[in-house]
Amino acid sequence: MVRSAFRRERWVRLFHRLFPERQIMVRTGGRVRYVHMSRWPQVAMVGTLTIALSWIAYSSVNYFLSDRIIASKEQEVRDARRAYRSLLTEVSSYQRKFASITHDLEENHSIMVGLVEQNSTLQQSLENVETKLQATETERNRVLSVRERLKGDLLAVENKMQTLVTRNFALKDNLSTTELDLQQAIVQRNQAMIAGTHMKGRISSLEADLRNLRRNEEETIERLTEQTLGNIEDVERLLSLAGLKVDKVLEASDFNVAQGGPFIAAKEGDDDRPGAALKNKLAALDYHLDRWSALRGVLGRMPLTVPVNNGYVTSRFGKRKDPFNKKWAMHYGLDYGGPKKSPIYVTAPGVVTYAGRKSRYGRMVEVDHGGGLKTIYGHLHKAVVKKGDKVTHRQKIGLMGSSGRSTGVHLHYEIRFKGKPLNPLKFIQAGRNVFQG
């Protein structure tokens, strides 16, 4: 109910908005008058205007459509006339068909009369045929007696034929056996020829696959050989940067290619045998892989890092003035300065061969890395490992100090190969190349 009241109020507001009370100003001869118009006269005027416009629209539509309606009616009349003429035509056609059917019936009557006459003629002919049939029956009986006699003669002939057939079957069995053997031989020959053709194709395919396999294997071996040679060159260049001779390092690492066996002179054409080139390339690859394996083992034992984290070089490897007597002397190590008790780290994995005091080195640690390489860490405040300990790369082995022949807190770091001192800075620079690469 509230909703209906709301709707009514909304419609009232709409009505008031559309038809407000209006005042029309009329000016005549300098005089101004106001004509007041309330809502309902406005509604009446709008309704009248709407009705007039609707009537005008309706009249216009009827005026324009009347010609079309008349034309449509005339078309319907013409269609009705055409349909009437078509019906008249069909009636005439039916009349003609009726006359034709009547004519056909008259002709059929004549034909029926002729058929009756033909029937009487056929009956007479049938009687004649019966007479002839009786005569034929007599003749048939005579023929049957003759046939019985001939049967006896035929039986005798059949017995003779049976004897001949038996002999013929024996010959045919022999011939069939011979033909069967011949056919089997031909089939086996054809099968062998087909199998030989397939085998040739299969052999050609296998040979092509084998050539492709060899080519792929040779390419793979060549690629591996190139990669291995590249790795070998990198490690050998690194060893050269560190001041080591490759052959001596490998000799110290017990690298050799074990070979042996009786001497058998090579024959001409041995290199042309299938797979000879591949075997030679494999042998070369095995040699390079063994060399790379040995060099990689050497690389894993090389001291390529610095032994301190926060140190600085105070004295380099080589000729210098002695800090005590100021005379020229050889310095076979690298001195790192730093805070007292700074941790000292081993620069490669190995085994501790000495830990304790040793004359001018003070407290020191010596680590054997194998292959003739050793590192020495001198002037320590304290060693945290003992002889025989296995240490890993960058393991803490002591604390920086100033024991032994020293002017202050520092680490004396040496690298020796077969007892010969080497410049540690070259190893460190080579290690930088490795870790950056």
Secondary structure, DSSP 4 states (H G I P E B T S, - for coil): -HHHHHHHHHHHHHHHHHS--EEEEEEETTEEEEEEE-HHHHHHHHHHHHHHHHHHHHHHHHHHHHHHHHHHHHHHHHHHHHHHHHHHHHHHHHHHHHHHHHHHHHHHHHHHHHHHHHHHHHHHHHHHHHHHHHHHHHHHHHHHHHHHHHHHHHHHHHHHHHHHHHHHHHHHHHHHHHHHHHHHHHHHHHHHHHHHHHHHHHHHHHHHHHHHHHHHHHHHHHHHHHHHHHHHHHHHHHHHHTT--HHHHHHHTT----------PPPTTGGGSTTHHHHHHHHHHHHHHHHHHHHHHHHHHS--S-S-SS-EEEE-SEEEE-TTT--EEEE-SEEEE--TT-EEE-SS-EEEEEEEE-GGG-EEEEEEEETTEEEEEEEEEEE---TT-EE-TT-EEEEEB--SS-SSSEEEEEEEETTEEE-HHHHHHHHHHHHH-
